[in-house]
Amino acid sequence: MNQLSLEERLRLHGVSRRGFLKFCAATASLMALSPAMIPRIAAALENAKRPSVIWLSFQECTGCTESITRSHSPSLESLIFDAISLDYHHTLQVASGDAAEHAREQAMKDNWGKYILVVDGSIPLGNKGFSTIAGISNVDMLIETAKGAAAIVAVGSCAAFGGLPKANPNPTGAVSIDMIIKDKPIINVPGCPPIPVVMTGVLAHFLTFGTLPELDHLKRPKAFYGQNIHDRCYRRPFYERGQFAETFDDEGAKKGWCLFKLGCKGPTTYNACATTKWNGGVSFPIESGHGCLGCSEPNFWDAGSFYAPLSTPIGHVAQNAGYALAAGALAGAAIGFANKQKSSQAIEKHEEITVNDLIKGETK
Amino acid sequence: MQPLEKTGNILPLLHEIRHALEDLLATGQTMVIDLQAMPFAPSELVELKEILGVGEVSAELHALGKSTIQETAFSGAWWIVHFNIDEKMISQTIEICHIPAILMAQHADIQMGLQQLSSTLGGVSL
């Protein structure tokens, strides 16, 4: 079954060639590719084999898995999901304990150098015992499983940037995947959680072309993170005209004016929410009347109040430096210089916002 | 509640369609516009659909869920929406072409249909 191409598998499910072409059209839209690419996608998928995927969940809330599996089924996402061989995912798989770990080891052995490793959750370095699976610490399991991977997809802001576990004072010493693994291609798919189709879009790209998509400076696929929410927001014209909602129930809010003053982080957030949207394309936070939290950006959890405008100065000296250095030492890298630079930038800015400032900001 | 204001994206999109129709006439060049790649205010897609209107041809495809293929009032410009089996929209495009490729009978499907027909006829004494 694993040797069948995607088209052959769809055909076994009674899907016609026309249905397959429809699937390709939706996949092009999903991957934010030009519709002109549809024939190329069709040609690639005709012969695409089912890649092995090992999914490791570390210090996380399972929101990313919820996001990808709670999509309306059967959907394009589920078809893409069906098009991979998910050989290990300890939340979803039936096997447990030794049997589950053997499944991971077997998948690694059978597909050495070819499997995709998907990781959600950050890695605690404070104490290996903070998070373990079958008695194996997260960091050991990551290093071991990464060795035979063709590429690593860091799903969610925890895996990509450390996420909420890394929030000050970072009690577990959480770090992101790329702080530990330095010798493999890493694709960051941040978001808290990421949009389901963005996760499957990355897998679809690999499935279709056998290569990684083009990435930005934060290792995010440009197709989905190439433009910021603000530039694609339908409320942008209000921003240009200086028409802002001042509270969540004033006239401006009712007229759908810009949410910048209510803390919308759209102008500094790169994600596909404004166009791809959520819940099967129904809406996205701003369309529902709430500003963007900036959940696909590094350190959004420590970037001041969600309800303070972006113009409010912040500037944290990261208390995570020790753990970052520990991760750097694991990978033979050092970030001392970067942190020094960060400290001096913070000194140039205003003093840190206190809890009282945040409360004042929210009740204004 | 007052209606939300517009992004202003409809007018340039209509010009894009006009240019594409000119190209189709002059060179036969086809084009697809992905409507999900553009920001629209909630009411704007409805407005765009009203402006483009309904043309002479309307088709429904049932493969991996429903798809609607509607020629707009401007011949050669087609509004195509693909849904999944749960009737959730998965793609919405405007295609500029003589006939959308998705409507064409596919070689593999014809072949399979032919086999089935032959097998059916094989069991019938003429």
Chai-1 contact restraints between the chains, C-beta under 6 A:
chainA,res_idxA,chainB,res_idxB,connection_type,confidence,min_distance_angstrom,max_distance_angstrom,comment,restraint_id
A,V15,B,L64,contact,1.0,0.0,6.0,A-B,restraint_1
A,S16,B,A63,contact,1.0,0.0,6.0,A-B,restraint_2
A,S16,B,D109,contact,1.0,0.0,6.0,A-B,restraint_3
A,R17,B,Q106,contact,1.0,0.0,6.0,A-B,restraint_4
A,R17,B,A108,contact,1.0,0.0,6.0,A-B,restraint_5
A,R17,B,D109,contact,1.0,0.0,6.0,A-B,restraint_6
A,R18,B,A63,contact,1.0,0.0,6.0,A-B,restraint_7
A,R18,B,Q106,contact,1.0,0.0,6.0,A-B,restraint_8
A,G19,B,A63,contact,1.0,0.0,6.0,A-B,restraint_9
A,G19,B,L64,contact,1.0,0.0,6.0,A-B,restraint_10
A,L21,B,I102,contact,1.0,0.0,6.0,A-B,restraint_11
A,K22,B,A63,contact,1.0,0.0,6.0,A-B,restraint_12
A,K22,B,L64,contact,1.0,0.0,6.0,A-B,restraint_13
A,K22,B,H82,contact,1.0,0.0,6.0,A-B,restraint_14
A,A25,B,S91,contact,1.0,0.0,6.0,A-B,restraint_15
A,A26,B,H82,contact,1.0,0.0,6.0,A-B,restraint_16
A,A26,B,I90,contact,1.0,0.0,6.0,A-B,restraint_17
A,A26,B,S91,contact,1.0,0.0,6.0,A-B,restraint_18
A,S29,B,D34,contact,1.0,0.0,6.0,A-B,restraint_19
A,S29,B,Q36,contact,1.0,0.0,6.0,A-B,restraint_20
A,S29,B,S91,contact,1.0,0.0,6.0,A-B,restraint_21
A,P35,B,V32,contact,1.0,0.0,6.0,A-B,restraint_22
A,P35,B,D34,contact,1.0,0.0,6.0,A-B,restraint_23
A,H72,B,D86,contact,1.0,0.0,6.0,A-B,restraint_24
A,H72,B,K88,contact,1.0,0.0,6.0,A-B,restraint_25
A,P74,B,I85,contact,1.0,0.0,6.0,A-B,restraint_26
A,S75,B,N84,contact,1.0,0.0,6.0,A-B,restraint_27
A,L76,B,I90,contact,1.0,0.0,6.0,A-B,restraint_28
A,R232,B,P39,contact,1.0,0.0,6.0,A-B,restraint_29
A,Y234,B,T7,contact,1.0,0.0,6.0,A-B,restraint_30
A,Y234,B,P39,contact,1.0,0.0,6.0,A-B,restraint_31
A,Y234,B,A41,contact,1.0,0.0,6.0,A-B,restraint_32
A,K254,B,M1,contact,1.0,0.0,6.0,A-B,restraint_33
A,K255,B,Q2,contact,1.0,0.0,6.0,A-B,restraint_34
A,G256,B,L4,contact,1.0,0.0,6.0,A-B,restraint_35
A,A274,B,P39,contact,1.0,0.0,6.0,A-B,restraint_36
A,T275,B,A37,contact,1.0,0.0,6.0,A-B,restraint_37
A,G280,B,K88,contact,1.0,0.0,6.0,A-B,restraint_38
A,G281,B,M89,contact,1.0,0.0,6.0,A-B,restraint_39
